[in-house]
């Protein structure tokens, strides 16, 4: 299968074409910041072969082609400075805000049809997908999430190992955490957009609890648990395409069936 790489309005991407001729629907993804932590590595972990759509994997800020000096050191330094205000929230906010222009560019560059886009986000990429839904800046057909960051407040303690100290919560940090609490904001999500949430049975317990809470708040949402899946979908360092892990293959099969069904609806 041919893999295409490019840039859409300054956002790097890895694109996988469908096995059909002519214009096809579009699925756009945002990768996690754990492994796989680049668009190319994420495309290898979750290729979703067999889905009759273009799968375009966007690069997150300061990841992949946008890494500083080809290293993750700059990202780690931001996490140590302030995990929420300098790292998690700005990354998710930027990725969501640059999406409409990137989508317009993708529609010019690739033979995609004019139907609403479907989106997929994993880990912090899940927060991006949910923010796109809340802002309703673009029409979305369906959304899938894998081990998503549904509440950034829950993610912050998981980064404390990088800082070497407990996180210091300020008034601003609490306000930003509320902005990225998509359980509390579930009522703002488009009610007519079907949502699939894939949760690894070995993912962080608090992330799994948030996932279940979000699905419980939505009318058209489905929760699928994947045995033996922890948080990452690939082995470290997760920068380059790598052979698909068995757990990632299980996720890939779930996503492939679900997106194929949604596109046929």
Phi, psi and omega in degrees: 000128181290135176247131180251144174235152180184194179223133179241106182054040178087358180259118180291150180212158169240125185241137176244123183279158176282164178267042177225156179271155176084175180302140183225162176299168184236132171243126179247138182236158170233128185280172176275170174261354162275178179290131002276129190250020171224163180296321180293318180292324180292322178298325179286326181285322182229070183288336181052046176299143180096342174285126183282061182205157168290133173249110183248117184260111181276148175277135176285161177305137177060026178235157177058236181294345180259011175295146177279118181058027177068020183230163179265005184302320182294324178294316180298321180296321177296319179297324179287328180293307177196105189303322182272308189278335180254347188235284190298305184294314179298323179296312181294319181295314181297316181299321179288320184289329180274357184292314182304316179292322178296321179296317178301317180294320179298320180295332176280327187273330188241152179281071179255155179277181185262016178286159178304147182283147169259152184228154179220132177225140179240137180055238179296331174300334175294323176295325177296311180300319180291324177294321176300319179295317182294317182288334181053037178288336177225156177283128182244134182273316181202154180225135175237144181231141178234120182043052191282158171273086183284328175229119179293336176302326180285330183284327186308311180300335180288346180261358186295338176296328178291318182282335181076016181201159176296151181287139179265110183275121177253173177300318179296319180298319178297320180296316180293322177299322177294323178300326182252035173253095187273357167284312178297329183262016183302328179293344179272349179286145181301122187290336185264011180259115178294143183229133173246130176240118180258121185238125177288134182295343177251015174291170179303130184306320181292325176293321178294322178295319177297319180300313180296322180294321179294312181300323180294337182272350187250144183283321185245065183225146182230135178249126178238123176268137180246115181300144174068359179276121172271203183284310182291159177248000180210167178277155177296150005276350175072023181265329184245156175305138183220161177305143183290127176288154178304321180292320177295324178298320179296318176296316181302319180293320177297313181295320181298313179297316186291313181295322178300318179295317182294322181290335180274347184289000000 
